[in-house]
Amino acid sequence: MSSVFGKNITVSVFGQSHSNSIGVVIDGLPAGHRIDMEKLSNFMSRRAPGKNELSTSRREADEPEILSGVKDGVLCGAPLAAVIRNTDVKPQDYANCMDTPRPGHADLTAYIKYHGAQDSSGGGHFSGRLTAPLCVAGGIFIQLLEEKGIVIGAHIAEIAGVRDISFDAVTISPQELKLVSQTPFPVKDSEAGEIMKRAIEAAKKREILWVEL
């Protein structure tokens, strides 16, 4: 996994799942644009874990702290650096991951790549926790694009073989895209969404049973 992305604008993520903090550095952002921190905070709250029974039990606020790159709420041209403090950390829960890599995770890959020196707690740098700083970058990019009349959104296409109704690339409106994207469980077909939720809950119960065994 690369920690640096982009060409004209580069995004670099850092930190581990159970380290003190995780963060992002964005270089190349255009100066002079105001960043709405309340809007960014609301965007990040959608990603924050532990908010409902369908997400991970880990609880984190995912509140970004801007360290540089912004002056009086406006991008100043310097690289923007932001951190998110990790608070719900339990590295002791992953003590056996060094010897017993988890299926479907990057534990074994990280062990081979870093010769056993990697932080294996919660997947370390390979954890889904590192999507949080990526969302900080995404939340800022969305605001810059909206200034140009470009709306970014998404929906859940499929879970457990249950498909949502696809957007029509020709007739879709920015209002429809934003409305679906901002719903708590972003699908167009609410009935399909309920089936998806039940599939997630069933998978979660099976995982708990496997752990108990």
Phi, psi and omega in degrees: 000128176277146179262355182234132182230153171098169181233290179291322172240123181254141179238124179236126179254150180215164179106172178232165185307319183241024173279177182302322181202167173233162182190183184215146171238126181242120181245137178104005179294141180290132181286156173095000181260133180279136178256122178277102184292328177293319178294320178295320179297319178295321178296317181290329181295334177292332181270339186304134183282163174078020184269338179206178186287349182271349183256179177298153179283347178296138182244118178221142181284332182053041179266112183286142176246113182282123181262328182201169176094352181229133176231121181054038176082004184240138176300128186254002178100335177286158177305133178273124177242134180221144177236154172235121181285133172274129181242322182267072184251133180219068183299335181295338180290348185243022184299329184273357184291337178295325182259337183231086180297143183276136176298140178082001178245176182263018184303311182291319179300316180295322180298316180292317184293319186251011171057036177086359181269357185291157171275111185267357182295114178065018182096355177058230181285347181266010183283153171298346177301331181286356173286341180298309177296331175295325178291330174300312178299315180298320180296325177288317180298321179301318180295319179294321180289325179297330175298334179264006181080016180258123182252129178251135178200173181201167174218168177281115183284317185199140172220129176053038178082358179265121185255143174272165175289130182284152172291145173273113185298341182269318188259352184299139179254154177302324180296317179295318181298315180292321182298312180293318183296331186265359177287154182303321177235092193288088172224155177275324182263104184296326179294317176297323179299320179294322178294320177300316180299317180295325178294321178295315180298320179295319178295323179295320178295321178295323179294318179297318180298318180297319179296318181295325179292000000 
